[in-house]
Structure formats: C-alpha cells, structure tokens
Amino acid sequence: MQAPGPGTVVIWSDLACPWAHVAVARLHRVRDELGLTDSVVLDHRVFPLELVNGQPTPRSTLDAEIPVAGTLEPGAGWQLWQGGESAYPVTTLLAMEAVQAAKEQSLAASEALDRSLRFALFAQSRCISLRNVILDAAGEAGVIDVDALADALDHGRARRRVMDDFEEAGGGTVQGSPHLFLPDGTDVHNPGIEMHWEGEKGKGFPVVDSDQPDVYVDLLRAAAVSRS
C-alpha cells in the first residue's frame, strides 16, 4: 500500500463502527487542540464490514459496543438506537460512497460529511442507509455543495472507489476498522486501545484493557512534520 502524501492521515473504517467513531472524533478533537487543522487532512477510505463479513453488522454487537466505546470519547455523540426496528440501517454502503463522492469537492468536504454521518447515526439514531438522510447530513455539515453531491451519487461516480477500497483492504494490510496510515510509513489499528470480548459477539460484551488517547498527539504531529 502506498504511503499517504505529506500532511495526510489515511483512515480506513466503516461508518457504523463505534471504534471508528471514537478514532475520528479524537482525530478532529486533538487536531484542533494542537492547532493543526490547516496542516493535517484526513483521507477516509472504505473498510466495508458488511462486505468483509458477508452480512450487516449485527445490532446486538453494536448495542454491546456503544456503551463501552462511548465512555472513551463521550463528546463524539452517542446513544443507543432510538428509532424503530424497521428504520435501523442495515447497510452503510451508500453513505460511504457519499463520503468518497464528496472528494470531488475537497478532502475537507469529505471529512465533514464523514463526521456528520457518524453523528447522525450514533448521536441521533438516523437511518444513514437512506439517500435523503445522507443529503440532509451533507447540508448540516455546512461546507458541502449538496446538489453536486446528489449528482455524484445519482450517477454512481464514486461507486467504483468503494469496491476498489474493498478489494485493496482484502490484501491483508488493513487489519480492520479503524486503521490509520501516516506519510512516514507508520500504521496503527484502533490507536491506543487494547480490548477483548467476554463471550461471543452478539451475546457477550467488549472489555477495554487499556486506552491511551494521547497516541493521537504523536500521530497528528508526525503527519504535520511530514508536510513541513
């Protein structure tokens, strides 16, 4: 896998992954705290768990993960699913395609849409499988040309990117969601977090053995140095 360009952090993830929600929130928060917003950009890549696993991510798994992940980064925005059963998002492919399509406008637009969609799902219990919800989230991000995004979605201009990412991720370098790659060749899966499951997924629950959020300071500074 080619290393990202200077000042770029590549993050492979699934939009419905609570651990990725933690990682993205920490990247944004720490980047702001370090004053690196103009020096480091995030390039979101697709690790589509539903394609990797051949099924939607079970709600029982997410319901077990969310209370645990939420304690690590409460400010990211969390709640257990509050919508009806029929409104629960069984796919995130179109939403992740939209994040890729927003790159036609800029990486900043893609970043903003990614964050808005994660907040819509995890903090607001909105069904991000739906085109109208995706476009509403784009409008709420405040920096996206929603009409241009809708045109890109309706013509499928970023669909190939989703499948290309899926195929590339299958090569073994990407370990899961989230996995970060830096310009200096550093890569880390689920930064700072060591965890294990008690019992089977869907029946048991995750246990965080250690959490070192300060790792994001080092990661973002390393990405910024590569640009200088």
N, C-alpha and C positions, 0 to 999 in steps of 0.2 A: 504494500500500500504506500502510495506517495505521501510524503510528509506535507502538511498544510503550509501555505505561504506565511511570510512574516506577519506577526500580529494577529494570527488566526488560531482559534481553538475549534477543532472539528469535534462535534459531539454526535455520536451515533445513539439513537434512542427510539423508543416507541412513545407516542403521545399519552398513552394510557398507563404508563409505568410510573408508579408512585416514587420509586427511587430516582428516576429521571427528573421528576418534578422537583425533588429535593436538589438534585445537581444543578438544574437550570436556574432555580431560584438562588442558589448560592453563587453561581457564576455571575448573575446580574447584581446581586447584593454586594459581593466582595469587589467586583469590578468598579462599582460606584464608589465604594468606600476608599478604594485605592486611587481614585481619580483617573482610571484607565479607560473610561467609556469611549474616548476618541482614539485610543491606542490599540485596543483589542476588539476583534469582532468574533462572533460565534457563527460557525457554519454548520447548520443542522443537516445531518444525514439520517437516512431511514433504516432503522432496525425493526422491521415489522413483525412483532411477536406472533400475530395471527397466521402469518405465512410460515414463519420458522416452526411454529408448533402445530400448524395444520388445524387450528381451531381458535375461536375467540378466547381471549384471556378470561378465565372463569371469574365471575363476580365474587364468588366465595373467597378466591385468592386475594382479590383487591380489597375486599372488606376486612380481611385479616391484616393486610399490609398497611392500609391507610392510617389507622390509629398509631401504628409504630413509626412509620415514616414521618407522619405529621408532627410528632414530638421533636424530631431532629431539626426541623426548619418550619416552625409554626407560621411564620409570616408569608409563606408561599401561598397559603389559602387552601383550606381543607374542610371537607365534611363528608360523612358517609352519604351514599346516593339517596337523594330525597325525592327523585322523580318516580313515576310509575314503572312497573316491571316492563311494560311494552315500550317504554321510552329509553330503556338502557342501551347505550351504544355498543353494538356487537362488533363493529369494525371502526378502525381509525384510518383506513387507507386513504379515503378521500381527503380527510383533514391533513394527513401527512403529505399528500400530493399538493395540497394548497400551500403548505409551508415551502415546498420546493418551487411551486409556481411563483410565489412571491419574490423569489430571487431574480425574476425578470426585472423587478423594480429595484431591488438592492438587497444586500445581506441584512441591512438594518430592518428592512420591511419584513424579511423572512423571520428574523429574530423576534420582532414584535408580534407577528402572527402566532408563532410557536408559543410564546408566553401567554398570549391572550386565550388561545385554545386550551392550554393546560389549566388556566384559571377557570375557564368556562366549565370544564369537566370536573375538576377536583373541588373547586370552591363554590360552584353554582349549580352543579348537577344538571348540566345541559347536554343534550344529545349531540355530540360533535360528529356523529355519523352523517348528519343532515347538511345538505348544501346551504340552506338558508341560515342555519346556526353558524356554520363556518363563515359565511359572508357577514353575518352580524358581528361575530367576534373580530373579523378583519376591520370593520368600521369602528369598533370600540378601541382598537389598537391606536387609532389616531394618525398613523403615518402611512397608510396603505391606500392606494387607488383601488377601491372595491370593484368598480366596473372593469378595470383591467384584469383584476384577479378572477372575476367571474368569467371573463372571456377566455382566460388561460385554462380555467377548469373545464369550461364547456367544450373546448377544443382539445382537451387532453394533452396540452403541450408539455406537462411535467410528468405524465404518467410513466413514461419510459424511465425517468430518473428513479422513480420508486422501485421499479423492477430491477434496474441496474444496481441500485444500492443493495437490494435483497440478495442479488447474485454475488456481489462483491463481499458482503458480510458473511456469506456462506463459505468463504475461503478459509476461515479459521482465525483470522487476525482479530476480528471483532468478537469479544467474549460475551457480549450481552448488552442490555440497556440499563444504565448509560455507560458508554465507553468513550473517553476523551483522548484525542491525539493532538500533540503540540508540534510546532515547527522544528524543535531540536531533536525530534525523534521519540520523545517521551510519550508513553501512553499509559493510561490507568483506567481500570474498570471500577465503576462505583466508588469514586475517590473518597478516601478517608473512612469508609465504612466496612467493617467486618461483621458478618452476620451469619446466622444459620437458622434452619427451620426446626421447630419442635413438632413432630408428627408430619403427616402427609400434607402437601399443599392442598388447600381446599377443606382440610379437616383440622390442621394444626395452626400454628402461627409463627411469624418470624421473630427472632431474638437478635437484637443488635449487641454484638460482643464488644465493639469499640467504635467510637465516632470521633474523627479528628477533622473538624471543618476547616481548621487553619491550613490544610493542604491546598485549599483554593487560593490562598495568598501566594504560595510558591508557584502554582500552576499559572496563574494570571501574570505574575511578574516575569516568569520565564517566557511567556508568549510575547509580552511587551518588549522585553530585551531583544528578542529576535527581530523586531521591527526597527530598532534604533541603529 
